[in-house]
Amino acid sequence: MKKVMLVILLILAIMSLSAKQIKNFAELLTALRQGEDASLVIEYGNCKLISDNEESTAPNAIGGMPIDVWEYFAPMSIGNPQAFIVCSQTRLINLNGFVYNYAKLKISDDNSVVLTAQYVLPESFELDMNEKFFTTINDGKNEGAAYLYSD
């Protein structure tokens, strides 16, 4: 009996460690304001891609990033009609030579998501690639390609 109880407690502990899906802008803002860790997983292939000012076919790829340094802008706080949250990350990666991989995430209060991905050459800081991916927050019922989670 003790072994059964121990296994049940272990299963409950593991389940409590799993991430909770955030299904809309309001839930994201609440989680961030409460100091929770949040992250994004995006399915690029299910997004609208704009590259070099032209719509292109998005690659069948998946990416992710933490939302750890962020800013919230209320409607009209900087002339913006919609509230939004922004964050960004930069990582040095080796992709046939080193580049800085810069990702900027903008999530608006209508649940729209824009992820800007850029490669910047470390020697000259010249822009080597510039793409924007457009989608919505996945709420478990829609086809949004941006999955948000909190821990």
C-alpha positions in Angstrom: 0.0 0.0 0.0 2.9 2.4 0.8 4.4 1.8 -2.6 1.1 2.6 -4.4 0.7 5.8 -2.4 4.3 6.7 -3.2 3.8 6.1 -6.9 0.6 8.2 -6.9 2.3 11.1 -5.1 5.2 10.9 -7.6 2.8 11.0 -10.6 1.0 14.0 -9.1 4.3 15.8 -8.5 5.4 15.2 -12.1 2.0 16.4 -13.4 2.3 19.7 -11.3 5.6 20.4 -13.0 4.2 20.5 -16.5 3.6 23.7 -18.3 0.1 25.2 -18.6 -1.0 26.5 -22.1 -1.8 30.2 -22.2 -4.7 30.6 -24.6 -5.1 34.3 -25.1 -3.5 37.7 -24.6 -5.3 38.4 -21.3 -4.0 35.1 -19.8 -0.4 36.0 -21.0 -0.5 39.4 -19.5 -1.8 38.0 -16.2 0.9 35.4 -16.0 3.6 37.9 -16.8 2.4 40.4 -14.3 2.3 37.7 -11.6 6.0 37.0 -12.4 5.4 33.6 -14.0 7.9 32.3 -16.5 6.4 32.1 -20.0 7.6 30.8 -23.3 6.6 30.6 -27.0 6.7 27.6 -29.3 5.9 28.6 -32.9 5.2 26.4 -35.9 6.7 28.5 -38.7 5.2 26.3 -41.5 1.7 27.3 -40.3 2.4 31.0 -40.4 2.1 33.6 -43.1 5.7 34.6 -44.0 6.8 37.9 -45.4 10.5 37.9 -46.6 12.0 40.8 -48.6 8.6 42.5 -48.7 7.0 39.5 -50.5 4.8 36.7 -49.2 6.8 33.4 -49.3 6.2 29.8 -48.3 7.2 29.4 -44.6 9.7 26.6 -43.8 8.5 23.4 -42.1 10.3 24.3 -38.9 9.5 24.9 -35.2 11.2 27.4 -32.9 10.9 28.5 -29.3 12.0 31.3 -27.0 11.4 32.3 -23.4 9.5 35.5 -22.7 11.7 36.7 -19.9 12.4 40.3 -20.7 9.2 42.0 -21.9 7.3 45.2 -22.1 3.5 45.9 -22.1 2.1 48.9 -23.8 -1.5 49.9 -23.0 -3.7 51.2 -25.9 -2.6 54.7 -26.9 0.4 54.7 -24.5 2.7 55.4 -27.5 0.1 56.2 -30.1 -0.8 52.5 -30.5 -4.5 51.7 -31.0 -4.1 48.2 -29.5 -2.4 47.0 -26.4 0.6 44.7 -27.0 3.5 42.9 -25.4 6.9 42.8 -26.9 10.1 40.8 -26.2 13.2 39.8 -28.0 16.2 37.4 -27.9 19.5 37.4 -29.6 21.8 34.3 -29.8 25.0 33.7 -31.6 24.6 30.6 -33.8 26.7 28.7 -36.3 24.8 28.4 -39.6 27.5 27.9 -42.3 29.4 30.5 -40.3 28.5 32.5 -37.3 25.5 34.9 -37.3 23.5 36.6 -34.6 20.0 35.2 -34.6 17.6 37.9 -33.5 14.0 37.2 -32.7 11.4 39.9 -31.8 8.0 38.8 -30.7 4.9 41.1 -30.7 1.6 39.9 -29.3 -1.4 42.1 -29.6 -4.6 42.2 -27.5 -6.5 40.7 -30.5 -4.4 37.6 -30.1 -2.4 38.3 -33.2 1.3 37.4 -33.2 4.2 38.7 -35.3 7.6 37.2 -35.0 10.5 39.0 -36.7 13.5 36.8 -37.4 16.8 38.4 -38.5 20.3 37.1 -39.0 23.0 39.7 -38.4 26.7 39.3 -39.4 28.8 39.6 -36.3 31.7 41.3 -38.0 29.8 44.1 -39.7 26.3 43.9 -38.1 25.0 43.8 -41.6 21.5 42.3 -42.0 21.8 39.0 -43.7 18.2 37.8 -43.4 14.9 39.5 -42.5 11.6 37.6 -42.2 8.3 38.2 -40.5 5.9 35.4 -39.5 2.3 36.3 -38.8 -0.2 34.1 -36.9 -2.4 34.0 -33.8 -2.2 32.5 -30.4 -3.3 28.9 -30.5 -6.3 28.5 -28.1 -6.6 24.7 -28.5 -9.5 25.2 -30.9 -8.1 27.5 -33.7 -5.3 26.9 -36.1 -3.0 29.5 -34.6 0.7 28.6 -34.8 1.9 30.4 -31.7 1.7 28.2 -28.6 2.3 30.1 -25.3 3.0 28.4 -22.0 3.6 29.3 -18.4 5.3 27.3 -15.7 
